[in-house]
Amino acid sequence: MSEPLQAPSLLIPIPRAPIPQIPAAAARPEIEITIDGKRVTIPEGATILDATRKLGIDTPTLCFLETLTPVNACRVCVVELEGSRTLVPACSRKAEVGMNVHTDSERVRLSRRLVLEFLASSVDVSTALALQAYMKQYGARPERFGPRAETVAQPPKIDNELYMRDYSKCILCYKCVEACGVDAQNTFAIAVAGAAFPHIFPRSSIFLCRNPHASIAAIASVYVRRAR
């Protein structure tokens, strides 16, 4: 008969294997573009937003989050690219060699101001401090559309145990939808339903989800009802 296996002695140290090392990312070639008359060098594959941030240029964003795939929903980050017929979203447009970009031209400021005015005239932005700061910066006056402007005002929806949705404050940034999908949680408990609003499926896996959906939205339109 074989001898019974003996548990390793706590007095004898067990040899340790080398600690796994994350391989260094492959170096990407550098490219140079010009933004507001200033040359900047960035890695190939970086976006115009990456380049503006490297230069310290404040580019407004509402639907963008570094860990999520850009959805180009809010359009407040648009910049003017020489040679392009339309303004381009800085958050998703990849930089290319020789680009000449303008982030504060009259055309850019007008576009950003109109987007902010449309949002603030139809959505309750009273809790959106960043958006209010952008409105002040660009001189947005949503009141010029008049008191009868169409809004998305509606009663808050409470159809599950964890979250309350207040669509009167939702600007359709889709951050909660993206975070609940392949970009982060892979629970798909939140999806676009109906015309466009995010929909939380009752009794879905969102109850086990620990991703802070309520904290990533551009405007606080999803609230945690109670701690679990």
Phi and psi in degrees as GROMACS dihedral restraints (atoms count N, CA, C in turn):
[ dihedral_restraints ]
;  ai    aj    ak    al  type     phi  dphi    fc
    3     4     5     6     1   -74.4    20    10
    4     5     6     7     1   149.6    20    10
    6     7     8     9     1   -71.0    20    10
    7     8     9    10     1   144.1    20    10
    9    10    11    12     1   -63.1    20    10
   10    11    12    13     1   144.1    20    10
   12    13    14    15     1   -67.0    20    10
   13    14    15    16     1   137.1    20    10
   15    16    17    18     1  -101.6    20    10
   16    17    18    19     1   137.0    20    10
   18    19    20    21     1   -67.1    20    10
   19    20    21    22     1   142.9    20    10
   21    22    23    24     1   -61.2    20    10
   22    23    24    25     1   140.9    20    10
   24    25    26    27     1   -72.6    20    10
   25    26    27    28     1   137.6    20    10
   27    28    29    30     1   -71.8    20    10
   28    29    30    31     1   -13.1    20    10
   30    31    32    33     1   -85.2    20    10
   31    32    33    34     1   -15.3    20    10
   33    34    35    36     1  -103.1    20    10
   34    35    36    37     1   114.8    20    10
   36    37    38    39     1   -65.4    20    10
   37    38    39    40     1   139.0    20    10
   39    40    41    42     1   -87.1    20    10
   40    41    42    43     1   127.9    20    10
   42    43    44    45     1   -57.7    20    10
   43    44    45    46     1   137.1    20    10
   45    46    47    48     1  -101.6    20    10
   46    47    48    49     1   139.1    20    10
   48    49    50    51     1   -78.9    20    10
   49    50    51    52     1   161.3    20    10
   51    52    53    54     1   -59.5    20    10
   52    53    54    55     1   143.6    20    10
   54    55    56    57     1   -69.0    20    10
   55    56    57    58     1   127.6    20    10
   57    58    59    60     1   -59.3    20    10
   58    59    60    61     1   139.8    20    10
   60    61    62    63     1  -112.8    20    10
   61    62    63    64     1   134.7    20    10
   63    64    65    66     1   -74.3    20    10
   64    65    66    67     1   122.6    20    10
   66    67    68    69     1   -62.0    20    10
   67    68    69    70     1   142.2    20    10
   69    70    71    72     1   -65.3    20    10
   70    71    72    73     1   141.6    20    10
   72    73    74    75     1   -65.2    20    10
   73    74    75    76     1   142.4    20    10
   75    76    77    78     1   -64.3    20    10
   76    77    78    79     1   136.4    20    10
   78    79    80    81     1   -66.0    20    10
   79    80    81    82     1   133.8    20    10
   81    82    83    84     1  -100.6    20    10
   82    83    84    85     1   142.2    20    10
   84    85    86    87     1   -62.9    20    10
   85    86    87    88     1   148.1    20    10
   87    88    89    90     1   -90.7    20    10
   88    89    90    91     1   145.1    20    10
   90    91    92    93     1  -127.0    20    10
   91    92    93    94     1   159.7    20    10
   93    94    95    96     1  -122.2    20    10
   94    95    96    97     1   132.9    20    10
   96    97    98    99     1  -131.4    20    10
   97    98    99   100     1   169.8    20    10
   99   100   101   102     1  -117.9    20    10
  100   101   102   103     1   128.1    20    10
  102   103   104   105     1  -126.6    20    10
  103   104   105   106     1   121.0    20    10
  105   106   107   108     1    51.6    20    10
  106   107   108   109     1    39.9    20    10
  108   109   110   111     1    82.0    20    10
  109   110   111   112     1    -0.7    20    10
  111   112   113   114     1  -109.7    20    10
  112   113   114   115     1   132.9    20    10
  114   115   116   117     1   -83.0    20    10
  115   116   117   118     1   139.9    20    10
  117   118   119   120     1  -140.6    20    10
  118   119   120   121     1   140.8    20    10
  120   121   122   123     1  -107.0    20    10
  121   122   123   124     1   128.8    20    10
  123   124   125   126     1  -137.5    20    10
  124   125   126   127     1   159.6    20    10
  126   127   128   129     1   -67.2    20    10
  127   128   129   130     1   147.6    20    10
  129   130   131   132     1   -59.7    20    10
  130   131   132   133     1   134.1    20    10
  132   133   134   135     1    98.6    20    10
  133   134   135   136     1   -11.2    20    10
  135   136   137   138     1   -72.3    20    10
  136   137   138   139     1   158.9    20    10
  138   139   140   141     1   -94.8    20    10
  139   140   141   142     1   168.8    20    10
  141   142   143   144     1   -61.9    20    10
  142   143   144   145     1   -35.0    20    10
  144   145   146   147     1   -63.1    20    10
  145   146   147   148     1   -39.7    20    10
  147   148   149   150     1   -58.6    20    10
  148   149   150   151     1   -41.2    20    10
  150   151   152   153     1   -69.3    20    10
  151   152   153   154     1   -40.9    20    10
  153   154   155   156     1   -65.3    20    10
  154   155   156   157     1   -38.5    20    10
  156   157   158   159     1   -67.6    20    10
  157   158   159   160     1   -34.7    20    10
  159   160   161   162     1   -64.4    20    10
  160   161   162   163     1   -32.5    20    10
  162   163   164   165     1   -84.2    20    10
  163   164   165   166     1    -4.8    20    10
  165   166   167   168     1    79.1    20    10
  166   167   168   169     1    20.4    20    10
  168   169   170   171     1   -86.8    20    10
  169   170   171   172     1   123.8    20    10
  171   172   173   174     1   -76.9    20    10
  172   173   174   175     1   107.6    20    10
  174   175   176   177     1  -108.7    20    10
  175   176   177   178     1   118.4    20    10
  177   178   179   180     1   -66.4    20    10
  178   179   180   181     1   141.7    20    10
  180   181   182   183     1  -141.7    20    10
  181   182   183   184     1   147.3    20    10
  183   184   185   186     1  -125.8    20    10
  184   185   186   187     1   -42.0    20    10
  186   187   188   189     1   -95.4    20    10
  187   188   189   190     1    -1.6    20    10
  189   190   191   192     1   -91.8    20    10
  190   191   192   193     1   139.6    20    10
  192   193   194   195     1  -145.1    20    10
  193   194   195   196     1   135.4    20    10
  195   196   197   198     1   -55.5    20    10
  196   197   198   199     1   -32.0    20    10
  198   199   200   201     1   -93.6    20    10
  199   200   201   202     1     3.2    20    10
  201   202   203   204     1  -117.2    20    10
  202   203   204   205     1   152.9    20    10
  204   205   206   207     1   -69.5    20    10
  205   206   207   208     1   128.8    20    10
  207   208   209   210     1   -59.5    20    10
  208   209   210   211     1   135.1    20    10
  210   211   212   213     1  -111.5    20    10
  211   212   213   214     1    -4.5    20    10
  213   214   215   216     1    55.3    20    10
  214   215   216   217     1    41.6    20    10
  216   217   218   219     1   -88.9    20    10
  217   218   219   220     1   -41.3    20    10
  219   220   221   222     1   -85.9    20    10
  220   221   222   223     1   -31.6    20    10
  222   223   224   225     1    65.2    20    10
  223   224   225   226     1    19.3    20    10
  225   226   227   228     1   -88.5    20    10
  226   227   228   229     1    -7.7    20    10
  228   229   230   231     1   -94.8    20    10
  229   230   231   232     1     7.2    20    10
  231   232   233   234     1   -61.6    20    10
  232   233   234   235     1   146.8    20    10
  234   235   236   237     1  -133.4    20    10
  235   236   237   238     1   164.9    20    10
  237   238   239   240     1   -97.1    20    10
  238   239   240   241     1   122.6    20    10
  240   241   242   243     1  -110.9    20    10
  241   242   243   244     1   119.9    20    10
  243   244   245   246     1   -59.8    20    10
  244   245   246   247     1   130.7    20    10
  246   247   248   249     1    95.6    20    10
  247   248   249   250     1   -10.9    20    10
  249   250   251   252     1   -99.4    20    10
  250   251   252   253     1   135.4    20    10
  252   253   254   255     1   -68.2    20    10
  253   254   255   256     1   -35.6    20    10
  255   256   257   258     1  -114.1    20    10
  256   257   258   259     1   162.8    20    10
  258   259   260   261     1   -68.4    20    10
  259   260   261   262     1   149.0    20    10
  261   262   263   264     1  -118.2    20    10
  262   263   264   265     1   145.3    20    10
  264   265   266   267     1   -74.2    20    10
  265   266   267   268     1   122.5    20    10
  267   268   269   270     1   -68.1    20    10
  268   269   270   271     1   -26.2    20    10
  270   271   272   273     1   -71.0    20    10
  271   272   273   274     1   -24.8    20    10
  273   274   275   276     1  -121.9    20    10
  274   275   276   277     1   -17.4    20    10
  276   277   278   279     1   -75.3    20    10
  277   278   279   280     1   120.7    20    10
  279   280   281   282     1   -71.7    20    10
  280   281   282   283     1   140.3    20    10
  282   283   284   285     1   -73.2    20    10
  283   284   285   286     1   144.2    20    10
  285   286   287   288     1  -129.0    20    10
  286   287   288   289     1   151.8    20    10
  288   289   290   291     1   -55.6    20    10
  289   290   291   292     1   130.8    20    10
  291   292   293   294     1    85.2    20    10
  292   293   294   295     1     2.8    20    10
  294   295   296   297     1   -59.6    20    10
  295   296   297   298     1   144.3    20    10
  297   298   299   300     1  -124.3    20    10
  298   299   300   301     1   110.4    20    10
  300   301   302   303     1  -115.4    20    10
  301   302   303   304     1   143.0    20    10
  303   304   305   306     1  -122.3    20    10
  304   305   306   307     1   122.1    20    10
  306   307   308   309     1  -100.6    20    10
  307   308   309   310     1    -9.3    20    10
  309   310   311   312     1  -137.2    20    10
  310   311   312   313     1    31.1    20    10
  312   313   314   315     1   -74.3    20    10
  313   314   315   316     1   167.1    20    10
  315   316   317   318     1   -60.2    20    10
  316   317   318   319     1   -38.2    20    10
  318   319   320   321     1   -65.3    20    10
  319   320   321   322     1   -41.7    20    10
  321   322   323   324     1   -65.4    20    10
  322   323   324   325     1   -46.4    20    10
  324   325   326   327     1   -63.4    20    10
  325   326   327   328     1   -38.9    20    10
  327   328   329   330     1   -63.9    20    10
  328   329   330   331     1   -44.8    20    10
  330   331   332   333     1   -62.1    20    10
  331   332   333   334     1   -46.5    20    10
  333   334   335   336     1   -63.9    20    10
  334   335   336   337     1   -40.5    20    10
  336   337   338   339     1   -63.9    20    10
  337   338   339   340     1   -42.4    20    10
  339   340   341   342     1   -65.3    20    10
  340   341   342   343     1   -42.6    20    10
  342   343   344   345     1   -59.7    20    10
  343   344   345   346     1   -45.6    20    10
  345   346   347   348     1   -64.6    20    10
  346   347   348   349     1   -38.6    20    10
  348   349   350   351     1   -66.8    20    10
  349   350   351   352     1   -41.7    20    10
  351   352   353   354     1   -62.4    20    10
  352   353   354   355     1   -43.5    20    10
  354   355   356   357     1   -63.6    20    10
  355   356   357   358     1   -50.0    20    10
  357   358   359   360     1   -70.4    20    10
  358   359   360   361     1   -20.0    20    10
  360   361   362   363     1   -84.4    20    10
  361   362   363   364     1   -16.0    20    10
  363   364   365   366     1  -118.1    20    10
  364   365   366   367     1   -13.9    20    10
  366   367   368   369     1  -125.6    20    10
  367   368   369   370     1   146.1    20    10
  369   370   371   372     1   -76.2    20    10
  370   371   372   373     1   106.6    20    10
  372   373   374   375     1  -105.3    20    10
  373   374   375   376     1    21.5    20    10
  375   376   377   378     1   -64.3    20    10
  376   377   378   379     1   -22.8    20    10
  378   379   380   381     1  -103.2    20    10
  379   380   381   382     1     5.0    20    10
  381   382   383   384     1   -99.9    20    10
  382   383   384   385     1    87.7    20    10
  384   385   386   387     1   -67.1    20    10
  385   386   387   388     1   -39.7    20    10
  387   388   389   390     1   -64.2    20    10
  388   389   390   391     1   -43.2    20    10
  390   391   392   393     1   -64.9    20    10
  391   392   393   394     1   -39.0    20    10
  393   394   395   396     1   -63.0    20    10
  394   395   396   397     1   -36.7    20    10
  396   397   398   399     1   -65.8    20    10
  397   398   399   400     1   -39.6    20    10
  399   400   401   402     1   -63.8    20    10
  400   401   402   403     1   -39.8    20    10
  402   403   404   405     1   -60.7    20    10
  403   404   405   406     1   -42.1    20    10
  405   406   407   408     1   -66.7    20    10
  406   407   408   409     1   -40.5    20    10
  408   409   410   411     1   -63.5    20    10
  409   410   411   412     1   -37.1    20    10
  411   412   413   414     1  -104.2    20    10
  412   413   414   415     1     6.4    20    10
  414   415   416   417     1    66.3    20    10
  415   416   417   418     1    35.2    20    10
  417   418   419   420     1   -72.4    20    10
  418   419   420   421     1   135.0    20    10
  420   421   422   423     1  -129.2    20    10
  421   422   423   424     1    80.6    20    10
  423   424   425   426     1   -63.1    20    10
  424   425   426   427     1   -21.9    20    10
  426   427   428   429     1   -65.8    20    10
  427   428   429   430     1   -16.0    20    10
  429   430   431   432     1   -69.0    20    10
  430   431   432   433     1   -13.7    20    10
  432   433   434   435     1   -81.3    20    10
  433   434   435   436     1    -6.5    20    10
  435   436   437   438     1    90.7    20    10
  436   437   438   439     1   161.6    20    10
  438   439   440   441     1   -70.6    20    10
  439   440   441   442     1   -14.7    20    10
  441   442   443   444     1   -98.7    20    10
  442   443   444   445     1    14.3    20    10
  444   445   446   447     1   -62.3    20    10
  445   446   447   448     1   140.4    20    10
  447   448   449   450     1   -64.6    20    10
  448   449   450   451     1   138.3    20    10
  450   451   452   453     1  -128.0    20    10
  451   452   453   454     1   171.4    20    10
  453   454   455   456     1  -101.4    20    10
  454   455   456   457     1    20.3    20    10
  456   457   458   459     1   -57.2    20    10
  457   458   459   460     1   133.1    20    10
  459   460   461   462     1  -164.1    20    10
  460   461   462   463     1   158.8    20    10
  462   463   464   465     1   -64.5    20    10
  463   464   465   466     1   148.2    20    10
  465   466   467   468     1   -60.1    20    10
  466   467   468   469     1   147.9    20    10
  468   469   470   471     1  -103.3    20    10
  469   470   471   472     1   123.7    20    10
  471   472   473   474     1  -124.3    20    10
  472   473   474   475     1    92.1    20    10
  474   475   476   477     1  -125.2    20    10
  475   476   477   478     1    14.4    20    10
  477   478   479   480     1  -149.9    20    10
  478   479   480   481     1   173.0    20    10
  480   481   482   483     1   -81.9    20    10
  481   482   483   484     1   -15.4    20    10
  483   484   485   486     1  -110.3    20    10
  484   485   486   487     1   -42.4    20    10
  486   487   488   489     1  -118.1    20    10
  487   488   489   490     1   149.7    20    10
  489   490   491   492     1  -117.4    20    10
  490   491   492   493     1   133.7    20    10
  492   493   494   495     1  -107.7    20    10
  493   494   495   496     1   127.3    20    10
  495   496   497   498     1  -116.4    20    10
  496   497   498   499     1    90.6    20    10
  498   499   500   501     1   -69.7    20    10
  499   500   501   502     1   -13.0    20    10
  501   502   503   504     1   -67.6    20    10
  502   503   504   505     1   -13.4    20    10
  504   505   506   507     1  -113.6    20    10
  505   506   507   508     1     7.4    20    10
  507   508   509   510     1   -91.1    20    10
  508   509   510   511     1   125.6    20    10
  510   511   512   513     1  -102.4    20    10
  511   512   513   514     1    11.0    20    10
  513   514   515   516     1    60.8    20    10
  514   515   516   517     1    47.9    20    10
  516   517   518   519     1   -78.7    20    10
  517   518   519   520     1   -20.5    20    10
  519   520   521   522     1    67.8    20    10
  520   521   522   523     1    13.6    20    10
  522   523   524   525     1   -61.8    20    10
  523   524   525   526     1   -41.4    20    10
  525   526   527   528     1   -64.8    20    10
  526   527   528   529     1   -37.1    20    10
  528   529   530   531     1   -66.6    20    10
  529   530   531   532     1   -45.3    20    10
  531   532   533   534     1   -65.1    20    10
  532   533   534   535     1   -42.4    20    10
  534   535   536   537     1   -66.3    20    10
  535   536   537   538     1   -28.7    20    10
  537   538   539   540     1   -84.2    20    10
  538   539   540   541     1    -9.7    20    10
  540   541   542   543     1  -100.7    20    10
  541   542   543   544     1  -142.5    20    10
  543   544   545   546     1   -70.4    20    10
  544   545   546   547     1   -17.0    20    10
  546   547   548   549     1   -73.0    20    10
  547   548   549   550     1   -22.2    20    10
  549   550   551   552     1  -146.2    20    10
  550   551   552   553     1   -76.9    20    10
  552   553   554   555     1   -86.5    20    10
  553   554   555   556     1   -28.5    20    10
  555   556   557   558     1    58.3    20    10
  556   557   558   559     1    30.7    20    10
  558   559   560   561     1   -95.5    20    10
  559   560   561   562     1   -27.8    20    10
  561   562   563   564     1    53.5    20    10
  562   563   564   565     1    34.0    20    10
  564   565   566   567     1   -81.8    20    10
  565   566   567   568     1   -15.5    20    10
  567   568   569   570     1  -120.0    20    10
  568   569   570   571     1   130.6    20    10
  570   571   572   573     1  -147.8    20    10
  571   572   573   574     1   164.3    20    10
  573   574   575   576     1   -75.8    20    10
  574   575   576   577     1   131.6    20    10
  576   577   578   579     1  -135.5    20    10
  577   578   579   580     1   154.0    20    10
  579   580   581   582     1    64.6    20    10
  580   581   582   583     1  -135.9    20    10
  582   583   584   585     1   -65.7    20    10
  583   584   585   586     1   -44.0    20    10
  585   586   587   588     1  -175.2    20    10
  586   587   588   589     1   -19.7    20    10
  588   589   590   591     1   -65.7    20    10
  589   590   591   592     1   144.8    20    10
  591   592   593   594     1   -63.0    20    10
  592   593   594   595     1   141.7    20    10
  594   595   596   597     1  -123.3    20    10
  595   596   597   598     1   130.9    20    10
  597   598   599   600     1   -97.6    20    10
  598   599   600   601     1   121.4    20    10
  600   601   602   603     1   -75.2    20    10
  601   602   603   604     1   126.1    20    10
  603   604   605   606     1   -59.3    20    10
  604   605   606   607     1   143.7    20    10
  606   607   608   609     1    55.2    20    10
  607   608   609   610     1    29.8    20    10
  609   610   611   612     1   -91.7    20    10
  610   611   612   613     1  -177.7    20    10
  612   613   614   615     1   -70.4    20    10
  613   614   615   616     1    -1.3    20    10
  615   616   617   618     1   -63.1    20    10
  616   617   618   619     1   -23.8    20    10
  618   619   620   621     1   -69.1    20    10
  619   620   621   622     1   -21.2    20    10
  621   622   623   624     1  -101.4    20    10
  622   623   624   625     1     0.1    20    10
  624   625   626   627     1   -82.6    20    10
  625   626   627   628     1   134.0    20    10
  627   628   629   630     1  -106.9    20    10
  628   629   630   631     1     8.7    20    10
  630   631   632   633     1   -77.1    20    10
  631   632   633   634     1   131.6    20    10
  633   634   635   636     1   -78.2    20    10
  634   635   636   637     1    73.4    20    10
  636   637   638   639     1   -56.1    20    10
  637   638   639   640     1   -37.3    20    10
  639   640   641   642     1   -68.3    20    10
  640   641   642   643     1   -16.1    20    10
  642   643   644   645     1  -102.4    20    10
  643   644   645   646     1    -9.9    20    10
  645   646   647   648     1   -99.5    20    10
  646   647   648   649     1   -13.7    20    10
  648   649   650   651     1   -65.0    20    10
  649   650   651   652     1   147.9    20    10
  651   652   653   654     1   -62.4    20    10
  652   653   654   655     1   -35.6    20    10
  654   655   656   657     1  -128.2    20    10
  655   656   657   658     1   141.2    20    10
  657   658   659   660     1   -68.7    20    10
  658   659   660   661     1    89.8    20    10
  660   661   662   663     1  -112.9    20    10
  661   662   663   664     1    -6.5    20    10
  663   664   665   666     1  -120.9    20    10
  664   665   666   667     1   124.0    20    10
  666   667   668   669     1  -119.2    20    10
  667   668   669   670     1   140.7    20    10
  669   670   671   672     1   -78.5    20    10
  670   671   672   673     1   126.0    20    10
  672   673   674   675     1   -77.7    20    10
  673   674   675   676     1   -38.6    20    10
  675   676   677   678     1  -160.5    20    10
  676   677   678   679     1   157.0    20    10
  678   679   680   681     1   -75.8    20    10
  679   680   681   682     1   143.9    20    10
